[in-house]
Amino acid sequence: MSYSTADSLRPVTLDDVRGAQKMLSGVARVTAMEGSRHLSQLVGAPVHLKCENLQRTGSFKLRGAYVRIAGLLPEERAAGVVAASAGNHAQGVALASALLGVRSTVFMPKGAPLPKVSATRDYGAEVRLHGHVVDETLAAAQEYATETGAVFIHPFDHPDIIAGQGTVGLEILEQCPEARTIVVGIGGGGLAAGIAVSVKALRPDLRIVGVQAEGAAAYPPSLAAGRPVTVENPATMADGIKVGRPGDVPFGIVGELVDEVRTVSEDELSAALLLCLERAKLVVEPAGASPVAALLSRPGSFEGPVVAVLSGGNVDPVLMQRVLRHGMAAQGRYLAVRLRLTDRPGALATLLGVLSVVDANVLDVSHVRTDPRLGLTEAEVELHLETKGPAHCAEVGQALREAGYTVMG
């Protein structure tokens, strides 16, 4: 199933995906399909989670990478492969190369999360840190390919990659044949395109909804223009779908076969990640949680049964901490307040006593006495509180005001 540069725009067919499925037997896991009672109640129809976050390397990327590298000619394998990625594709290429006995070099941004860099090295790739954004890293990898003859393994813009990712769609149909809607995150479009090829060939009635982050949504303007359009400076916490321009190959497939592309906010992504962790007991990265974010955003707009594809679980612990706090704030379960009080012994204890009465859990206290904005006998306190929802936040604010405190934020 190897394609040359000349026919890299060749259409991807159901037979290609089925061939990829045979190739991946014993390599990629058939990941679990888990029901979600909470999301089912919210949507008003059964919701199932396709857990690609539990795939080897922590994401679906192994599927496409393995199929692409396995399809190389012997002389191409001998030259080695090179890739550029901030994380998931890097690990997929590294493991696929190791399994196939091919030398791999992976370029990653200098700011790539350390766990992803370490995992890529552990899978056997030579990691080179270059540039601060993926576009710079991509250019360095392509230059390396030109100089050395190594085969560049694109993360989404190649028929072999799309065929490999399409095996997720075949598994969904086998595990949930009654599905009416599949919701999947979209970055460059490889996964959504692959699922669309396999699913629409067998179930043309099944609706496919793609999801992008608002700050990195290149597909809506591209579909409107009828050609791939570049979004300058894409910005989102969901680095797995932070792509500024759709791939040429997946764009045509998505435009033809994906029924709708929606966008979700950063707050919705945070809330979705938190829900996956708390309700489903699944560690999911922001990009992987994007389909759940779409369900939370407009729950009544999906025909069930619904399958939400959790595409990856490789989340940096530092980002996880930030996202969880952001998600709790979005749900009214985390409150930051700033106020002034008289700087005298026992003043802080009195303030904490007020919060204790309303059952607000104090996570952090910052006490400032030396700011020139403060009066001689004043102190400023910033409190980070764990609360029980919007109503409880309002109750906390009311209790502080009734106790004579001026709440500034």
Stockholm file with secondary structure:
# STOCKHOLM 1.0

chainA/1-409         MSYSTADSLRPVTLDDVRGAQKMLSGVARVTAMEGSRHLSQLVGAPVHLKCENLQRTGSFKLRGAYVRIAGLLPEERAAGVVAASAGNHAQGVALASALLGVRSTVFMPKGAPLPKVSATRDYGAEVRLHGHVVDETLAAAQEYATETGAVFIHPFDHPDIIAGQGTVGLEILEQCPEARTIVVGIGGGGLAAGIAVSVKALRPDLRIVGVQAEGAAAYPPSLAAGRPVTVENPATMADGIKVGRPGDVPFGIVGELVDEVRTVSEDELSAALLLCLERAKLVVEPAGASPVAALLSRPGSFEGPVVAVLSGGNVDPVLMQRVLRHGMAAQGRYLAVRLRLTDRPGALATLLGVLSVVDANVLDVSHVRTDPRLGLTEAEVELHLETKGPAHCAEVGQALREAGYTVMG
#=GR chainA/1-409 SS CCCCGGGTTCCCCHHHHHHHHHHHTTTSCCCCEEECHHHHHHHTSCEEEEEGGGSGGGBTHHHHHHHHHHTSCHHHHHHCEEEECSSHHHHHHHHHHHHHTCCEEEEECTTSCHHHHHHHHHTTCEEEECCSSHHHHHHHHHHHHHHHCCEECCSSSSHHHHHHHTHHHHHHHHHCTTCCEEEEECSSSHHHHHHHHHHHHHCTTSEEEEEEEGGGCCHHHHHHHTSCCCCSSCCCSCGGGCCSSCCHHHHHHHHHHCCEEEEECHHHHHHHHHHHHHHSCCCCCTTTTHHHHHHHHSGGGCCSSEEEEECBCCCCHHHHHHHHHHHHHHTTCEEEEEEEEECSTTHHHHHHHHHHHTTCEEEEEEEECCCTTSCTTEEEEEEEEECSSHHHHHHHHHHHHHTTCEECC
#=GC SS_cons         CCCCGGGTTCCCCHHHHHHHHHHHTTTSCCCCEEECHHHHHHHTSCEEEEEGGGSGGGBTHHHHHHHHHHTSCHHHHHHCEEEECSSHHHHHHHHHHHHHTCCEEEEECTTSCHHHHHHHHHTTCEEEECCSSHHHHHHHHHHHHHHHCCEECCSSSSHHHHHHHTHHHHHHHHHCTTCCEEEEECSSSHHHHHHHHHHHHHCTTSEEEEEEEGGGCCHHHHHHHTSCCCCSSCCCSCGGGCCSSCCHHHHHHHHHHCCEEEEECHHHHHHHHHHHHHHSCCCCCTTTTHHHHHHHHSGGGCCSSEEEEECBCCCCHHHHHHHHHHHHHHTTCEEEEEEEEECSTTHHHHHHHHHHHTTCEEEEEEEECCCTTSCTTEEEEEEEEECSSHHHHHHHHHHHHHTTCEECC
//
